Amino acid sequence: MSVSFEDYLVIGISSRALFDLEEANNIFEREGLDAYRKYQIEHEEDILKPGTGFELIKNFLAINQVVEKKLVEVIVMSRNSAETSLRILNSLEYYGLEIGRMALSGGENIAKYLKAFGTDLFLSCHEEDVAQAINEGIAAGLIYSGANYRSQDEQIRIAFDADAVLFSAASEKIYKTKGLDAFVENEIRKQDEALEEGPFAKFLFALSNLQKICKENKRIRTAIVTARDKNSGKRILKTLRSWDIVVDEVFFLQGANKRDVLECFGANIFFDDQEIHALPASEVVPSARVPYKKGEEPR
């Protein structure tokens, strides 16, 4: 009997987002595929260090053990070929990560396989793959690589920006084209009108369902960290209520720096559509930029 991925929250993650492959990637970019292949084979027995997404994945997989039921499926989705992937397999085994499924595209775009696995979230360091995933309606983040983060416990803490991440970019477009005052006025006037779903809305629904199952163990904690102020933020709170979604913590920062709040929250990952927020945050917590869907970029 075949497995239905509808039974799980499915996370696809690239090998470079899961492990620190920056040295190997630099060789690939400087010297090409043949040098990269030679390097990976020569270092096949060298265990890779954890990458930016490692702690998030480890904590997600721990849920299956706590509830004694498989609720989370993690799939390594890599542009590596079969012959260069043994180092990745050896590292998965070394860290005891219960990941049984892999997709190795041999340099081809991996994003075209996401729907085949029912992927709810895709994390990668390859912008083309992430952009294609977003265009196909899959929550995806371009993760900032090169840093190794260690969480204090096994609780999963995920922080989201609001506009163009959980919600559509429609309101953000007003800010970009007409300014802050027009944006705030629009949000106050439409506070009883639910915001449209953004690229991460479906993932938030799936995460919320998982959070309810794990409620007794308190394994998941969520936060919204937005540049909105409290007045324009009312629409967010009312939208979440209409979605029957409870977010544990909400921060209306009125343009203040998100970095320090995220560090205090201890996010396992933070998703934001703007590099001006995501990049500084990546200095203290794992962070990923969410590209705009083609044709929906705020102007």
TAPEDA-V595560 format. One line per field, one symbol per residue. phi: phi as a letter, one per 30 degrees, with the letter a starting at -180 (. if undefined). psi: psi as a letter, one per 20 degrees, with the letter a starting at -180 (. if undefined). A space follows every 50 residues. Layout:
phi=???
psi=???
//
This chain:
phi=.ddcdddbdcccbdddddbdcdddddddddcjddddedddddcecdddde cdcddededdddeedddhadcbccbdcbddcddccddddddedddiddbc cbbcchjdedddcdddcidcbbcaccdddddddddcicdbbdddcjcccb ddacdccccbdcdibdcddeddddddcbjddddddddddcdccddddcdc dddddddddddddceddhdbbcbcbbddcddddedddddedddhcccdbb bcchidddeddddddiddabcbdcddcddddddbbebbccdddeicddc
psi=pqppiiiroppppqhhhgrnkhgghhgghgirgghgggghghkhiopqqq ahjghggghghhghhgikqohppppooqjqrhijihhgghhgggikpmoi pqooiliroihiighhjkphppprjohgggghgghjkppqpoqpriqoqo qhajppoppqrfpjfhrrjghhhgghhirgghgggghghkhjopqqpahj ghhggghhghhhhjghilippqqpoqiqrhgiihhghhghghilpopgqp ooilirphghghghhlphqppqiphhghghhihhqpqqpoqqqpijpp.
//
